Amino acid sequence: MTKNELVGRIANRLSVPKSQAREILDAVVEEITMGARHGDGALILRPLGTFKMKHRAARKARNPRTGETIEVPARDVLTFKEAAQ
C-alpha cells in the first residue's frame, strides 16, 4: 500500500477530504519520529509495535558499479518491531 492509498482509506473512514487526511497522517508520522527520538528512546503503540531509535556506527561500503570503497557516516535510524500476536 502506498502513502496515497493510505490517505484515501483514512479519508473514506473519517469522511474527510484527502488533504485533511494527509495532514493527519503526516502529523502522526512526525509525532512517532519525534517521540522515539526525544522520548525515552522507544515509542510503544499497542497492538501495533515498538518504534525505537538506534545508532548505526560508521562503516566502509563498496559502490557496486565502480567497486570504489566509500565511508558511510554514523547516524541514528528509526526502527520498528511489530508486536507479538
Residue pairs with C-beta under 8 A, 6 or more apart in sequence:
3 25
6 25
7 18
7 21
7 22
7 25
8 18
8 21
10 16
10 21
10 24
10 25
11 17
11 18
11 20
11 21
14 21
14 24
16 24
32 43
32 45
32 51
32 78
33 51
33 78
35 43
35 51
36 42
36 43
36 51
36 52
36 53
36 78
37 53
37 76
37 78
41 52
41 53
42 50
42 51
42 52
42 53
43 50
43 51
43 52
44 50
45 51
46 83
47 83
47 85
48 82
48 83
49 80
49 81
49 82
49 83
50 80
50 81
50 83
51 78
51 79
51 80
52 78
52 79
52 80
52 81
53 76
53 77
53 78
53 79
54 76
54 77
54 79
55 74
55 75
55 76
56 74
56 75
56 76
56 77
57 74
58 71
58 72
58 73
58 74
59 71
59 72
60 69
60 70
60 71
60 72
61 69
61 70
61 71
61 72
62 68
62 69
62 70
63 69
63 70
